[in-house]
Amino acid sequence: MLGRMKMVVFIVAMLYMGACNQDDRSGASEVIAPENEVEAAVVSVVVSGEGDTYTFNVGVSSPDTGCDQYANWWEIVSEDGTLMYRRILAHSHVNEQPFVRSGSTMNINANQEVIVRVHMNTTGYSVKGYKGSVANGFAEFLISEDFASELANQSPQPDGCAF
């Protein structure tokens, strides 16, 4: 219990210290820090829009140390393993944990179940993601380590790390 409290205090302190303010931070929900210090985790998914056009705001907690180790994208994948959207993260977020980044608008049926996951440049895909639909909401979801692993080589890919 004390260890978890220390982690919450650390996360709050990191948020207070701030950092990169160039992207939208709205829509964050409960923060759940990854227990494994070398693995990133999706910690929130908030969707806005209407009809079949939506914007996903995804919260990520990752053990970024700089360009040598950072979360380099989050993505939305159909249940059959098809890449539907990938948000490239162009830099590390060492002093901004957890952080929320929005994606571009995408067309998706509000009832379609999808998986939202994050990728680290050093360790690959996290098993800690979210699953759900725009209509019914999203919840934490453990993803099989081999689920759609071939997508790691699919475009778009990061073209470097700014810092």
C-alpha positions in Angstrom: 0.0 0.0 0.0 2.8 2.4 0.9 4.6 1.6 -2.4 1.5 2.4 -4.4 1.0 5.7 -2.4 4.6 6.6 -3.3 3.9 5.9 -7.0 0.8 8.2 -6.9 2.7 11.0 -5.2 5.5 10.6 -7.8 3.0 10.8 -10.7 1.3 13.8 -9.2 4.6 15.5 -8.7 5.6 14.8 -12.3 2.3 16.3 -13.5 2.8 19.3 -11.4 6.3 19.9 -12.8 4.7 20.0 -16.2 6.6 19.8 -19.5 5.4 19.6 -23.0 2.2 21.5 -23.4 1.9 21.4 -27.2 -0.8 18.7 -27.2 -4.2 18.5 -25.7 -4.4 17.2 -22.1 -8.2 17.2 -21.7 -10.1 14.0 -21.1 -7.8 12.2 -18.8 -9.4 9.7 -16.5 -8.1 7.7 -13.6 -4.3 7.1 -13.7 -3.0 3.6 -13.4 0.8 3.5 -13.5 2.5 0.5 -15.0 3.9 -1.9 -12.5 6.7 -3.0 -14.7 9.2 -0.1 -15.0 10.2 -1.0 -18.6 6.7 -1.3 -20.0 4.3 1.5 -21.0 0.6 1.3 -20.4 -2.5 2.9 -21.8 -4.2 4.5 -18.7 -7.2 6.3 -20.3 -9.3 6.5 -23.4 -11.7 9.4 -24.0 -13.5 9.8 -27.3 -15.3 12.8 -28.7 -17.2 13.4 -31.9 -20.5 12.3 -33.5 -21.9 10.2 -36.3 -19.0 8.0 -37.4 -16.2 10.6 -37.0 -14.4 10.6 -33.7 -11.2 11.8 -32.0 -9.5 9.5 -29.5 -7.6 11.1 -26.5 -5.3 8.4 -25.1 -3.5 8.6 -21.8 -0.1 6.8 -21.6 2.2 6.1 -18.7 5.6 5.1 -19.8 9.1 4.8 -18.3 10.6 7.3 -20.7 14.3 8.2 -20.2 14.8 10.1 -23.4 15.2 9.0 -27.0 17.0 5.9 -25.8 13.7 4.6 -24.2 10.3 6.1 -24.8 6.7 5.4 -25.9 6.9 6.0 -29.6 3.2 5.5 -30.6 -0.2 4.5 -29.6 -2.7 2.8 -31.9 -6.2 1.6 -32.4 -6.5 -2.0 -33.7 -9.7 -4.0 -34.6 -10.4 -7.2 -32.8 -9.1 -9.1 -35.9 -5.7 -7.4 -35.7 -6.2 -4.7 -38.4 -4.4 -1.4 -37.8 -7.1 1.3 -37.8 -5.1 4.3 -36.6 -1.6 5.0 -35.3 -0.6 8.2 -33.4 3.2 8.7 -33.7 4.8 10.2 -30.6 7.7 12.3 -31.9 9.6 12.7 -28.6 10.0 11.3 -25.1 7.9 12.5 -22.2 10.4 12.1 -19.4 9.0 14.9 -17.2 5.4 14.5 -18.2 3.9 11.3 -16.8 1.3 10.2 -17.5 0.5 12.2 -20.6 -2.5 12.4 -22.9 -2.3 12.8 -26.7 -5.1 13.2 -29.1 -5.2 11.7 -32.5 -6.7 13.0 -35.8 -10.3 12.4 -36.4 -11.1 8.9 -37.7 -14.1 7.2 -39.1 -15.4 4.3 -37.0 -18.8 2.8 -36.2 -19.7 3.8 -32.7 -20.5 0.1 -31.8 -17.3 -1.4 -33.2 -15.1 -3.0 -30.5 -11.5 -1.9 -30.8 -8.2 -2.3 -28.8 -6.1 0.7 -27.9 -2.5 -0.1 -27.1 0.9 1.6 -26.8 4.4 0.7 -28.2 7.8 1.4 -26.7 10.8 1.8 -28.9 12.8 -0.6 -26.7 10.3 -3.3 -25.5 7.6 -3.3 -28.2 3.9 -3.5 -27.5 2.6 -3.3 -23.9 0.1 -5.9 -22.7 -1.8 -3.2 -20.8 -4.3 -1.6 -23.0 -8.0 -0.7 -23.2 -10.8 -2.3 -25.1 -14.3 -1.1 -25.9 -16.4 1.0 -28.3 -17.4 4.6 -28.6 -21.0 3.7 -27.8 -20.2 1.6 -24.7 -17.0 3.1 -23.4 -13.5 1.6 -22.8 -12.0 -0.4 -19.9 -8.6 -1.8 -19.0 -7.7 -4.9 -21.0 -4.8 -7.3 -20.9 -3.6 -8.0 -24.5 -1.9 -11.2 -25.5 1.8 -10.6 -26.1 1.5 -12.0 -29.7 -1.7 -10.1 -30.7 -1.1 -8.5 -34.1 2.6 -8.2 -33.4 3.4 -7.9 -37.1 1.9 -4.4 -37.0 5.1 -3.1 -35.4 6.6 -3.1 -38.9 3.6 -1.5 -40.6 3.5 2.2 -41.7 3.4 4.8 -40.4 6.6 4.6 -38.5 8.4 7.2 -36.4 11.2 9.0 -38.3 13.3 9.8 -35.3 13.0 11.3 -31.8 13.2 15.0 -31.1 14.2 14.7 -27.4 
